[in-house]
Amino acid sequence: LPPLGVFLKYGLQSEFWICLVLT
């Protein structure tokens, strides 16, 4: 598993892109 910081960074990025696509 990647470090927690990296996971959180990419998790927030994907959430941001999902919200962007859904709007």
N, CA, C and O atoms as CSV, one atom per row, in Angstrom:
chain,resi,resn,atom,element,x,y,z
A,1,LEU,N,N,0.838,-1.203,0.000
A,1,LEU,CA,C,0.000,0.000,0.000
A,1,LEU,C,C,0.871,1.251,0.000
A,1,LEU,O,O,1.923,1.274,0.639
A,2,PRO,N,N,0.446,2.278,-0.703
A,2,PRO,CA,C,1.195,3.538,-0.724
A,2,PRO,C,C,1.036,4.255,0.609
A,2,PRO,O,O,0.123,3.941,1.372
A,3,PRO,N,N,1.909,5.212,0.900
A,3,PRO,CA,C,1.782,6.000,2.135
A,3,PRO,C,C,0.413,6.670,2.224
A,3,PRO,O,O,-0.209,6.978,1.207
A,4,LEU,N,N,-0.039,6.888,3.441
A,4,LEU,CA,C,-1.373,7.456,3.648
A,4,LEU,C,C,-1.510,8.830,3.002
A,4,LEU,O,O,-2.563,9.160,2.455
A,5,GLY,N,N,-0.443,9.633,3.065
A,5,GLY,CA,C,-0.490,10.970,2.464
A,5,GLY,C,C,-0.735,10.906,0.964
A,5,GLY,O,O,-1.518,11.683,0.418
A,6,VAL,N,N,-0.049,9.961,0.296
A,6,VAL,CA,C,-0.225,9.813,-1.151
A,6,VAL,C,C,-1.646,9.351,-1.453
A,6,VAL,O,O,-2.280,9.844,-2.386
A,7,PHE,N,N,-2.144,8.397,-0.656
A,7,PHE,CA,C,-3.507,7.892,-0.855
A,7,PHE,C,C,-4.527,9.013,-0.701
A,7,PHE,O,O,-5.444,9.144,-1.512
A,8,LEU,N,N,-4.361,9.828,0.356
A,8,LEU,CA,C,-5.295,10.927,0.592
A,8,LEU,C,C,-5.226,11.953,-0.529
A,8,LEU,O,O,-6.247,12.496,-0.950
A,9,LYS,N,N,-4.002,12.215,-1.012
A,9,LYS,CA,C,-3.828,13.205,-2.073
A,9,LYS,C,C,-4.590,12.781,-3.326
A,9,LYS,O,O,-5.353,13.565,-3.892
A,10,TYR,N,N,-4.377,11.529,-3.756
A,10,TYR,CA,C,-5.044,11.067,-4.973
A,10,TYR,C,C,-6.527,10.822,-4.738
A,10,TYR,O,O,-7.327,10.958,-5.664
A,11,GLY,N,N,-6.906,10.464,-3.519
A,11,GLY,CA,C,-8.320,10.282,-3.195
A,11,GLY,C,C,-9.069,11.600,-3.321
A,11,GLY,O,O,-10.160,11.647,-3.889
A,12,LEU,N,N,-8.479,12.678,-2.788
A,12,LEU,CA,C,-9.109,13.988,-2.886
A,12,LEU,C,C,-9.148,14.458,-4.333
A,12,LEU,O,O,-10.120,15.079,-4.765
A,13,GLN,N,N,-8.078,14.159,-5.087
A,13,GLN,CA,C,-8.040,14.558,-6.494
A,13,GLN,C,C,-9.158,13.874,-7.274
A,13,GLN,O,O,-9.846,14.524,-8.062
A,14,SER,N,N,-9.347,12.572,-7.067
A,14,SER,CA,C,-10.389,11.855,-7.804
A,14,SER,C,C,-11.769,12.341,-7.376
A,14,SER,O,O,-12.665,12.456,-8.212
A,15,GLU,N,N,-11.954,12.627,-6.092
A,15,GLU,CA,C,-13.240,13.159,-5.645
A,15,GLU,C,C,-13.523,14.492,-6.311
A,15,GLU,O,O,-14.653,14.762,-6.718
A,16,PHE,N,N,-12.484,15.336,-6.423
A,16,PHE,CA,C,-12.633,16.638,-7.071
A,16,PHE,C,C,-13.052,16.473,-8.524
A,16,PHE,O,O,-13.953,17.165,-8.996
A,17,TRP,N,N,-12.390,15.543,-9.242
A,17,TRP,CA,C,-12.715,15.336,-10.650
A,17,TRP,C,C,-14.106,14.749,-10.823
A,17,TRP,O,O,-14.814,15.105,-11.765
A,18,ILE,N,N,-14.514,13.844,-9.918
A,18,ILE,CA,C,-15.859,13.260,-9.993
A,18,ILE,C,C,-16.905,14.359,-9.815
A,18,ILE,O,O,-17.883,14.420,-10.561
A,19,CYS,N,N,-16.694,15.225,-8.824
A,19,CYS,CA,C,-17.634,16.333,-8.602
A,19,CYS,C,C,-17.670,17.248,-9.821
A,19,CYS,O,O,-18.731,17.734,-10.213
A,20,LEU,N,N,-16.497,17.477,-10.416
A,20,LEU,CA,C,-16.415,18.360,-11.575
A,20,LEU,C,C,-17.197,17.770,-12.747
A,20,LEU,O,O,-17.895,18.495,-13.457
A,21,VAL,N,N,-17.084,16.469,-12.949
A,21,VAL,CA,C,-17.775,15.814,-14.071
A,21,VAL,C,C,-19.281,15.763,-13.833
A,21,VAL,O,O,-20.060,15.886,-14.778
A,22,LEU,N,N,-19.698,15.582,-12.582
A,22,LEU,CA,C,-21.120,15.428,-12.274
A,22,LEU,C,C,-21.880,16.741,-12.358
A,22,LEU,O,O,-23.096,16.732,-12.550
A,23,THR,N,N,-21.190,17.875,-12.218
A,23,THR,CA,C,-21.903,19.152,-12.230
A,23,THR,C,C,-22.205,19.613,-13.642
A,23,THR,O,O,-22.802,20.673,-13.832
